[in-house]
Amino acid sequence: MDNKTAMTAKRLYSETEIRSALNEMARSLAARVSAQSQWVLVGIHRRGVPLARRFGCRFG
């Protein structure tokens, strides 16, 4: 792989920005579902599972 095609790492969001986005998504979801409803968080294994776990922690 030459220098023209090599990928470079770039941080898209800081840890604080990710935490804030997850909290906002959790608040939005909580406002849409009833306390009695049953639901499941599913993540694509490569990166989605850790994200789903972090998201799920917001619901205790």
N, C-alpha and C positions, 0 to 999 in steps of 0.2 A: 504494500500500500504506500503510495507516495504522499508527499505533503499536501498535494491538492485534494486528495480524497480522504485523508485522515479526518476522523471526527474529533472535535474538541469538546471537552466537558464545559457545560454552561449551566449555572444555577438559575433556575427559572423563578423559584420562590424561596424565601428564607423560611426557617423553622417557624418563626412567629406568624408569617403570612399563611403557611399551611395550617397551623393550629387555628388561626382565625377563620379560614375558609371551612375547615371541618366543623367548627363550632356553629357557624352560620348555617351549614347544610343540616346539622343535627337539629337546630332550632326550627328550621323550615319543615323538616320531616315530622318532627314532634307536633307541630301545629296542624299537620294534615291527617294524622292517623289518630284513632281513638286509643285510649288506654287499654281497652279490652281486645283490640285487634292483635292478631299474631302475624309476624312478618320475619323475614330472614334476610340477613346481609350476605351477599355473595360477591366474591372478588375473583378476578382472573388471577390465577396462581402466581404468575411472574411478579407482579407488583401490586395487584389488587387485594390480595389476602392481607398483607400488612396494613394497607390503607383501610380495609374493611374492619380489621381489629381495632385500629385507632378510632375509627368512626363509631364502632359499637361501644367502646368504652364511655362515650358521652351519654349513653343511655343506661349505664350501670347494669 
